[in-house]
C-alpha cells in the first residue's frame, strides 16, 4: 500500500467509526450500536478512557486529521507536530491518537506540551490493528503518551461490563475535569474488516460532536509551565 507523490494517505487509512456500547448514556443520531455485547465476555479486553479531542493520525512523519485526505496544517496540530509526528516515520505504520491541544467540549489541564496527544491504536499497511500491548510498546519506545488504561482482563458477563462502565462514567477524567467516556476493545490484534465487532465506545450524556465551525473559533488547551 503506497503513498502518492502528493503525500496523501490511502483512503483505507481513515480510522473506522466506532460503534456505541448498547447502554451508552448518549448515542449519536444515525450512529451504529454494537449488536453483540457478549463479544466482550470471556476474552482478554482493555478499557481505556475516551478523551475529548480530535482524532489524529501520525504517518510517515506527517499529521492528518480524521479525513486523512491530506496532511493537516491547522494550528491545533502544532504540539503534536512539534513533539511526536516526526517520530512515526515508517511508511507502513499508522498511529492514531486523540489530540487535545485544541479544546473541544472539555478543557483538560493544564498539561505539558508533549502530553496533548495520546495514542490509542496502531495499524499496519495490511490493515491489521495491533494488539493493545503493541500499541503501548511502540508508543513508549518513542516517548509518545498513550490513552489512560482503566481495565485489563476478562469480564465474566455483560452485567459485569455494564457495572464497570457505569462506575467509570461516574469518575473524573485521569487528566482532570469531566470524563468524556470509555472505549472497550479486545486486547489482541484484529483486521480492519473486524473492527466494528472488536471495539465499542460509551460516552457521557451531553456529549457534543465537533461541528464544522469549530476550526473558526477553537482555543488552545492550558499548557503547564515548565519548572524553573
KOLLUM-25054 format. One line per field, with one value per residue: x, y, z of N, C-alpha, C in turn; residue number from 0; residue in three letters; chain. Coordinates in pm, whole numbers. Atoms other than C-alpha are relative to their C-alpha. Layout:
% residues N
n_c1 <- (X, ...)
n_c2 <- (Y, ...)
n_c3 <- (Z, ...)
ca_c1 <- (X, ...)
ca_c2 <- (Y, ...)
ca_c3 <- (Z, ...)
c_c1 <- (X, ...)
c_c2 <- (Y, ...)
c_c3 <- (Z, ...)
n <- (NUM, ...)
res <- (ala, ...)
chain <- (A, ...)
% end
This chain:
% residues 228
n_c1 <- (86, -95, 42, -36, -94, 61, 0, 134, 7, 108, 129, 23, -70, 93, 39, 142, 93, 13, 139, 30, 45, 147, 51, -70, 91, 39, -28, 20, 109, -43, -121, 20, -8, -58, 113, -24, -84, -63, -128, -107, 3, -83, -121, -82, 38, -58, 89, -78, 79, 21, -28, 79, -93, 14, -60, -119, -86, -141, -44, -112, -50, 100, 119, 125, 126, 76, 29, -124, -11, -129, -54, 68, -84, 71, -82, 27, -91, -136, -76, -28, -106, -126, -52, 18, 22, -127, -45, 70, -56, 14, 107, 107, 51, 102, 24, 117, 8, 89, -72, 81, -54, 114, 108, 130, 102, -59, -132, -88, -124, -104, -79, -126, 12, -16, 110, 125, 36, 1, 21, 94, 6, -113, 40, -106, 39, 91, 132, 14, -15, -88, 42, -20, -134, -93, 20, -72, -144, -46, 6, -94, -136, -15, 43, 129, 101, 107, 124, 4, 61, 87, 20, -54, 38, 121, 128, 70, 138, 38, 38, -123, -48, 90, -29, -129, 21, 74, -93, -100, 64, 17, -129, -59, -105, -136, -68, 66, 125, 101, -39, 80, 55, -94, -6, -19, -51, -74, -142, -80, 8, 112, -4, 89, 132, 63, -3, 129, 37, -101, -17, 119, -23, 112, -28, 80, 114, -47, -111, 17, -91, -51, 68, -87, -46, -97, -131, 1, 5, -69, -96, -96, 11, -93, -130, -71, -130, -112, -63, -126)
n_c2 <- (-119, -110, -138, -63, -112, -116, 29, 35, 136, 80, -26, 101, -38, -72, 81, 37, -52, 97, 18, -30, 98, -13, -75, -128, -107, -77, 66, -97, 29, 64, 78, 143, 56, 134, 94, 121, -32, 120, 17, -45, 83, 119, -18, -109, -130, -120, -116, -122, -122, -71, -141, -93, -74, 24, 123, -44, 107, -27, 95, -43, -129, -105, 2, -2, -3, 122, 23, 53, -32, -67, -43, -114, -115, -78, -44, 90, 114, -50, 73, 137, -12, -35, 99, 143, 46, 38, 127, 109, -18, 119, -14, 97, -14, -104, -14, -85, -51, -111, -127, -85, -137, -86, 35, 31, -35, 14, -63, 73, -68, -22, 116, -32, -5, 133, 84, -42, 105, 130, 108, 104, 113, 14, 85, 15, -20, 107, -24, 71, -81, 71, 24, -124, 3, -46, -145, -58, 20, -90, -137, -19, -9, -132, -98, -55, 39, 93, -29, 67, 133, 12, 142, 106, 131, 62, -15, 129, -13, -133, -77, -48, -111, -114, -58, -69, -120, -97, -55, -80, -127, -82, -51, -111, 37, 13, -126, -107, -42, 101, 109, 4, 133, 112, 85, 142, 72, 122, -30, 58, -66, 38, -68, -114, 52, 47, -109, -32, 107, 14, -127, -84, -114, -47, -142, -67, -82, -133, 10, -90, 25, -124, -40, -54, -134, 8, -51, -146, -59, 89, -61, 101, 48, -61, 66, -11, -65, 85, -36, -75)
n_c3 <- (0, 15, -15, 126, -5, -64, -144, -45, -51, 60, -64, -101, -123, -87, -115, 12, -100, -109, -44, -141, -97, 1, -113, -10, -42, 119, 128, 108, 94, 123, -19, -23, -134, 8, -6, -78, -116, -54, 68, -89, -121, 1, 80, -52, 55, -59, -3, -11, -6, 125, -21, 83, 86, 143, 50, 73, 51, 26, 103, 84, -45, 18, -84, 75, -74, 22, 141, 59, 142, 20, -129, -61, -34, -100, -113, -112, 14, -23, -101, 44, 102, -67, -93, 26, 137, 62, -57, 70, 135, 84, 99, -19, -136, -18, -144, -24, -135, -30, -15, -88, -4, 29, -93, 59, -100, -133, -10, -89, -29, 103, 41, 66, 147, 57, -47, 64, 96, -66, 96, -42, 94, 93, 112, 100, 139, 42, -59, -127, -121, -92, -137, -76, -59, 103, 7, -113, 18, 107, -48, -110, 54, 62, -100, 40, -99, 38, -74, -130, -7, -117, -33, 86, -51, 55, -68, -6, 49, 49, -118, -61, 85, -21, -132, 10, 81, -80, -98, 72, 39, -120, -44, 74, 95, -51, 30, -73, 63, 27, 90, 122, 20, -4, 119, -31, 117, -27, -21, 108, 130, 87, 129, 16, 35, -124, -97, -63, -91, -104, -72, -17, -89, -80, -24, -102, 39, 36, 94, 114, 110, 58, 124, 105, -35, -109, 39, 4, -133, -92, -92, -47, -138, -95, 2, -126, 6, -38, -126, 15)
ca_c1 <- (0, 177, 155, 148, 369, 120, 173, -180, -262, -466, -836, -834, -606, -906, -988, -1317, -1623, -1656, -1995, -2162, -2195, -2570, -2610, -2400, -2554, -2556, -2570, -2524, -2816, -2770, -2460, -2416, -2471, -2266, -2501, -2336, -2214, -2139, -1849, -1650, -1725, -1468, -1188, -899, -1006, -876, -1089, -937, -1056, -1211, -1056, -1241, -1018, -959, -899, -547, -324, 57, 205, 537, 635, 314, -8, -355, -700, -974, -1038, -676, -724, -405, -169, -327, -184, -428, -277, -438, -188, 113, 209, 174, 385, 648, 676, 561, 480, 844, 888, 649, 849, 774, 570, 366, 280, -32, -53, -391, -449, -651, -521, -643, -440, -749, -1026, -1350, -1622, -1397, -1100, -827, -514, -301, -97, 259, 307, 417, 108, -152, -156, -246, -208, -487, -441, -171, -239, -4, -10, -205, -495, -427, -484, -213, -273, -302, 21, 197, 42, 185, 527, 557, 449, 661, 977, 915, 801, 452, 171, -96, -460, -525, -600, -889, -909, -725, -851, -1167, -1526, -1744, -2076, -2242, -2381, -2027, -1927, -2233, -2150, -1791, -1898, -2145, -1876, -1624, -1870, -1909, -1538, -1345, -1101, -748, -642, -869, -1220, -1513, -1472, -1590, -1634, -1465, -1359, -1379, -1169, -1028, -669, -546, -486, -763, -815, -976, -1263, -1330, -1307, -1679, -1706, -1400, -1434, -1710, -1742, -1963, -1996, -2139, -2476, -2431, -2159, -2108, -1962, -1742, -1927, -1790, -1745, -1503, -1193, -1303, -1336, -1106, -888, -576, -572, -396, -26, 165, 464, 798, 959, 1243)
ca_c2 <- (0, 313, 686, 900, 1199, 1444, 1296, 1166, 858, 565, 616, 294, 467, 658, 541, 347, 485, 317, 164, 253, 27, -52, 111, 420, 722, 904, 766, 985, 1010, 772, 609, 234, 44, -269, -562, -822, -705, -1067, -1048, -882, -1151, -1419, -1277, -1050, -688, -340, -45, 298, 650, 820, 1165, 1465, 1577, 1542, 1203, 1238, 1014, 1017, 860, 894, 1197, 1389, 1470, 1402, 1490, 1228, 1275, 1167, 1329, 1535, 1643, 1889, 2237, 2353, 2547, 2300, 2041, 2250, 2047, 1701, 1817, 1962, 1670, 1347, 1337, 1312, 1001, 793, 759, 408, 401, 102, 231, 431, 560, 700, 918, 1190, 1546, 1757, 2072, 2227, 2238, 2071, 2046, 1952, 2164, 1944, 2051, 2227, 1971, 1967, 2041, 1684, 1550, 1697, 1385, 1035, 727, 468, 247, 122, -20, -165, -140, -466, -323, -509, -324, -420, -573, -301, -415, -349, -2, 72, -74, 123, 448, 400, 343, 681, 860, 917, 924, 652, 697, 612, 244, 181, -200, -503, -856, -1060, -983, -1277, -1137, -848, -740, -710, -493, -273, -224, -134, 113, 281, 322, 452, 717, 838, 911, 1221, 1212, 1094, 1427, 1627, 1755, 1558, 1220, 1210, 835, 498, 265, -114, -328, -676, -680, -888, -777, -784, -682, -359, -567, -695, -353, -297, -630, -583, -222, -7, 320, 467, 844, 1077, 1249, 1584, 1451, 1712, 1621, 1887, 2085, 2241, 2578, 2451, 2547, 2911, 2958, 2696, 2777, 2602, 2395, 2517, 2436, 2367, 2586, 2412, 2403, 2655)
ca_c3 <- (0, -118, -60, -374, -456, -307, 40, 60, 264, 128, 195, 395, 648, 783, 1135, 1131, 1306, 1644, 1729, 2058, 2358, 2368, 2711, 2638, 2821, 2486, 2132, 1826, 1589, 1299, 1452, 1482, 1805, 1871, 1806, 2029, 2372, 2465, 2221, 2504, 2764, 2848, 2634, 2725, 2680, 2751, 2861, 2804, 2871, 2569, 2562, 2420, 2135, 1764, 1603, 1462, 1251, 1253, 941, 756, 964, 893, 1079, 944, 1075, 1067, 694, 608, 265, 305, 585, 828, 876, 1144, 1433, 1674, 1541, 1648, 1955, 1803, 1507, 1736, 1975, 1809, 1436, 1331, 1546, 1329, 1007, 883, 557, 674, 1024, 1110, 1467, 1575, 1876, 2041, 2006, 2299, 2225, 2070, 2333, 2227, 2494, 2788, 2892, 3038, 3207, 3249, 3056, 2926, 2555, 2485, 2662, 2429, 2208, 2331, 2110, 2114, 1804, 1569, 1224, 964, 586, 559, 757, 1082, 1410, 1657, 1997, 2259, 2426, 2096, 2076, 2418, 2335, 2011, 2175, 2485, 2281, 2119, 2436, 2298, 2560, 2547, 2647, 3014, 3075, 3316, 3299, 3159, 3186, 3131, 3218, 3321, 3200, 3020, 3357, 3491, 3195, 3243, 3611, 3527, 3258, 3493, 3757, 3502, 3382, 3739, 3777, 3674, 3384, 3458, 3305, 3536, 3473, 3340, 3172, 2812, 2801, 2768, 2488, 2514, 2277, 2252, 2374, 2080, 1723, 1460, 1100, 987, 847, 1201, 1368, 1430, 1606, 1826, 1954, 2102, 2294, 2563, 2602, 2864, 2849, 2682, 2454, 2183, 1846, 1687, 1421, 1102, 1272, 1537, 1338, 1327, 1700, 1852, 2151, 2283, 2599, 2913, 2888, 3205, 3268, 3285, 3625, 3660)
c_c1 <- (89, -65, 44, 87, -58, -13, -141, 2, -105, -130, -28, 71, -91, -46, -150, -87, -27, -146, -15, -31, -151, -57, 79, -99, -47, 40, -32, -108, 56, 126, -32, 14, 54, -110, 18, 91, 67, 134, 118, 7, 95, 124, 76, -34, 78, -106, 88, -93, -12, 20, -77, 96, -27, 71, 112, 85, 142, 49, 110, 46, -98, -122, -124, -118, -78, -23, 114, 16, 133, 52, -70, 100, -69, 89, -18, 87, 144, 81, 31, 104, 134, 60, -5, -6, 127, 54, -61, 35, -30, -117, -117, -56, -96, -32, -112, -3, -97, 85, -86, 54, -109, -117, -129, -108, 50, 139, 83, 114, 3, 82, 128, -20, 2, -108, -135, -42, 14, -35, -102, -7, 118, -42, 115, -55, -93, -138, -23, 24, 77, -67, 31, 137, 104, -13, 83, 151, 56, 5, 103, 144, 29, -44, -123, -104, -105, -124, -2, -74, -76, -19, 71, -44, -124, -122, -75, -141, -22, -37, 123, 59, -85, 29, 132, -15, -70, 92, 101, -56, -15, 129, 46, 105, 134, 77, -60, -124, -92, 54, -95, -64, 107, -8, 35, 46, 61, 147, 85, -14, -123, 9, -96, -142, -77, -24, -134, -50, 89, 17, -136, 32, -128, 32, -103, -125, 51, 121, -28, 102, 41, -72, 99, 55, 109, 133, 6, 12, 72, 91, 92, -26, 101, 129, 73, 135, 109, 63, 132, -3)
c_c2 <- (123, 135, 74, 123, 124, -20, -25, -144, -79, 27, -99, 32, 77, -90, -31, 68, -109, -14, 28, -126, 16, 84, 130, 108, 88, -80, 99, -43, -60, -84, -145, -36, -142, -104, -116, 28, -122, -29, 33, -79, -119, 7, 120, 131, 110, 109, 123, 120, 60, 149, 85, 87, -29, -128, 36, -120, 52, -107, 64, 142, 114, -22, 13, 10, -126, -32, -70, 32, 66, 42, 126, 109, 90, 34, -90, -127, 38, -87, -143, 1, 21, -117, -145, -43, -53, -132, -121, 11, -115, 15, -95, 3, 118, 5, 101, 46, 115, 124, 94, 143, 102, -44, -26, 37, -15, 62, -76, 92, 75, -126, 47, -5, -139, -97, 49, -96, -134, -109, -101, -118, 6, -99, -13, 14, -106, 13, -74, 97, -83, -26, 124, 4, 49, 151, 68, -11, 95, 143, 26, 13, 138, 114, 78, -45, -94, 34, -76, -133, -12, -145, -87, -133, -54, 33, -132, 6, 140, 89, 59, 116, 123, 69, 77, 131, 109, 66, 92, 135, 94, 61, 118, -53, -14, 131, 118, 46, -118, -107, -4, -137, -106, -76, -141, -70, -133, 34, -47, 81, -49, 82, 118, -45, -47, 112, 18, -108, -2, 124, 65, 111, 33, 144, 61, 65, 141, -1, 84, -35, 132, 33, 66, 137, 0, 65, 153, 62, -85, 80, -108, -40, 73, -83, 26, 68, -97, 50, 71, 100)
c_c3 <- (0, 22, -126, 21, 63, 151, 53, 50, -76, 74, 111, 131, 95, 113, -9, 106, 103, 41, 149, 79, 13, 113, 23, 45, -116, -124, -111, -97, -128, 14, 34, 148, -14, 21, 96, 119, 63, -65, 93, 131, -18, -87, 54, -70, 71, -5, 21, 12, -140, 27, -99, -81, -146, -39, -97, -39, -20, -97, -85, 33, -10, 90, -87, 97, -38, -147, -73, -149, -35, 137, 51, 38, 102, 119, 121, -8, 38, 95, -42, -112, 65, 76, -48, -146, -65, 52, -73, -147, -94, -99, 19, 142, 8, 148, 21, 145, 13, 26, 83, 9, -32, 87, -78, 102, 143, -1, 102, 44, 131, -27, -66, -151, -61, 45, -50, -111, 71, -101, 53, -96, -95, -108, -98, -141, -54, 63, 130, 115, 103, 134, 82, 66, -99, -22, 109, -19, -105, 50, 110, -49, -58, 93, -46, 103, -60, 83, 132, -5, 131, 44, -102, 60, -68, 85, -9, -56, -54, 118, 68, -80, 24, 133, -4, -76, 80, 102, -67, -41, 119, 51, -85, -97, 71, -21, 76, -74, -25, -93, -119, -21, 11, -132, 44, -127, 42, 11, -117, -129, -77, -128, -4, -32, 124, 100, 72, 93, 124, 88, 18, 99, 76, 40, 95, -60, -30, -90, -123, -107, -64, -129, -95, 33, 107, -37, 0, 139, 105, 93, 54, 144, 89, 0, 130, -20, 44, 129, -26, -110)
n <- (0, 1, 2, 3, 4, 5, 6, 7, 8, 9, 10, 11, 12, 13, 14, 15, 16, 17, 18, 19, 20, 21, 22, 23, 24, 25, 26, 27, 28, 29, 30, 31, 32, 33, 34, 35, 36, 37, 38, 39, 40, 41, 42, 43, 44, 45, 46, 47, 48, 49, 50, 51, 52, 53, 54, 55, 56, 57, 58, 59, 60, 61, 62, 63, 64, 65, 66, 67, 68, 69, 70, 71, 72, 73, 74, 75, 76, 77, 78, 79, 80, 81, 82, 83, 84, 85, 86, 87, 88, 89, 90, 91, 92, 93, 94, 95, 96, 97, 98, 99, 100, 101, 102, 103, 104, 105, 106, 107, 108, 109, 110, 111, 112, 113, 114, 115, 116, 117, 118, 119, 120, 121, 122, 123, 124, 125, 126, 127, 128, 129, 130, 131, 132, 133, 134, 135, 136, 137, 138, 139, 140, 141, 142, 143, 144, 145, 146, 147, 148, 149, 150, 151, 152, 153, 154, 155, 156, 157, 158, 159, 160, 161, 162, 163, 164, 165, 166, 167, 168, 169, 170, 171, 172, 173, 174, 175, 176, 177, 178, 179, 180, 181, 182, 183, 184, 185, 186, 187, 188, 189, 190, 191, 192, 193, 194, 195, 196, 197, 198, 199, 200, 201, 202, 203, 204, 205, 206, 207, 208, 209, 210, 211, 212, 213, 214, 215, 216, 217, 218, 219, 220, 221, 222, 223, 224, 225, 226, 227)
res <- (unk, unk, unk, unk, unk, unk, unk, unk, unk, unk, unk, unk, unk, unk, unk, unk, unk, unk, unk, unk, unk, unk, unk, unk, unk, unk, unk, unk, unk, unk, unk, unk, unk, unk, unk, unk, unk, unk, unk, unk, unk, unk, unk, unk, unk, unk, unk, unk, unk, unk, unk, unk, unk, unk, unk, unk, unk, unk, unk, unk, unk, unk, unk, unk, unk, unk, unk, unk, unk, unk, unk, unk, unk, unk, unk, unk, unk, unk, unk, unk, unk, unk, unk, unk, unk, unk, unk, unk, unk, unk, unk, unk, unk, unk, unk, unk, unk, unk, unk, unk, unk, unk, unk, unk, unk, unk, unk, unk, unk, unk, unk, unk, unk, unk, unk, unk, unk, unk, unk, unk, unk, unk, unk, unk, unk, unk, unk, unk, unk, unk, unk, unk, unk, unk, unk, unk, unk, unk, unk, unk, unk, unk, unk, unk, unk, unk, unk, unk, unk, unk, unk, unk, unk, unk, unk, unk, unk, unk, unk, unk, unk, unk, unk, unk, unk, unk, unk, unk, unk, unk, unk, unk, unk, unk, unk, unk, unk, unk, unk, unk, unk, unk, unk, unk, unk, unk, unk, unk, unk, unk, unk, unk, unk, unk, unk, unk, unk, unk, unk, unk, unk, unk, unk, unk, unk, unk, unk, unk, unk, unk, unk, unk, unk, unk, unk, unk, unk, unk, unk, unk, unk, unk, unk, unk, unk, unk, unk, unk)
chain <- (A, A, A, A, A, A, A, A, A, A, A, A, A, A, A, A, A, A, A, A, A, A, A, A, A, A, A, A, A, A, A, A, A, A, A, A, A, A, A, A, A, A, A, A, A, A, A, A, A, A, A, A, A, A, A, A, A, A, A, A, A, A, A, A, A, A, A, A, A, A, A, A, A, A, A, A, A, A, A, A, A, A, A, A, A, A, A, A, A, A, A, A, A, A, A, A, A, A, A, A, A, A, A, A, A, A, A, A, A, A, A, A, A, A, A, A, A, A, A, A, A, A, A, A, A, A, A, A, A, A, A, A, A, A, A, A, A, A, A, A, A, A, A, A, A, A, A, A, A, A, A, A, A, A, A, A, A, A, A, A, A, A, A, A, A, A, A, A, A, A, A, A, A, A, A, A, A, A, A, A, A, A, A, A, A, A, A, A, A, A, A, A, A, A, A, A, A, A, A, A, A, A, A, A, A, A, A, A, A, A, A, A, A, A, A, A, A, A, A, A, A, A, A, A, A, A, A, A)
% end
